[in-house]
């Protein structure tokens, strides 16, 4: 028995030494994609999907839209899922949905950042690099819209700089820098060069990406009208001169794939029967649209047919401009 134990010990020691001769080779996945062979176009749909997730479904609808008095809760006691959000009453779910906006926006920006950096290092992919910048800007602007001051200049660089706790920048400085970068990226898009090959928004149409960039520029410029009207005016005029959206054919949208688990979050939220009677357009919203003769009112609102509830959505209601009703809100 003693001889056998000694023999096993010797064999075990031999195996340990023999393994270390090819340690790196044995611990390297031969199927792992390296930067040399990885196509950065593959990251574009991930950036696009995560961005769409940050602005759709319950994430913005449940609380953000109520805080700005777009929606109002029908509950007077906070018993339903919306918990009087229009009166600034938080529920147990508030921070969960806020977290999702933050996480999805930064995930989208991270995908876009990595895609742009890869495209830049590979060369001959300038359109993809600039589209990565535009998507990054779009995602970070969403975070700034919702949260105000955000990590910006030091963000997204943990892999290259080791900064895992980036400093916060002011909302105003973020918008100003985003506009500068957005102008450079949009101007640099070249319709005579190859577009992205894995584009879920526009199928690689660089001309449409240019209009997207200038339309985003106009949107960001409007964020500064109260605090920096000079900059807002400058970039609004640049956007108009560059060419913004002219029709619905310019819209960027992503088709959901329910078969593979990618659902339309907006449709899913609004298809829930309880949601249709737990909230309404607010008085603030409807009064504003009526006061400004806004034609969108008849497209977004309707009064249920006589004897029916709002959750009986299969039956068309009354969308006449003057007949639209309001849900009272409490303002501060």
Secondary structure, DSSP 4 states (H G I P E B T S, - for coil): -HHHHHHHHHHHHHHHHHHHTTHHHHTS-TTPPPTTT--GGGGHHHHHHHHHHHTSTHHIIIIIHHHTTSEEES-SSS-STTTTGGGT---TTHHHHHHHHHHHHHHHHHHHHHHHHHHHHH-S-HHHHHHHHHHHHHHHHHHHHHHSSEE-TTTT-HHHH--SSPPEE-HHHHHHHHHHHHHHHHHH--TTS---SS-TTTTT-HHHHHHHHHHHHHHHHHTTTTT-HHHHHHHHHHHHHH----SGGG------BGGGTB--HHHHHHTSHHHHHHEEEBHHHHHHHHHTT-TTHHHH--BPPTT--TT-TTS--B--GGG---B-----
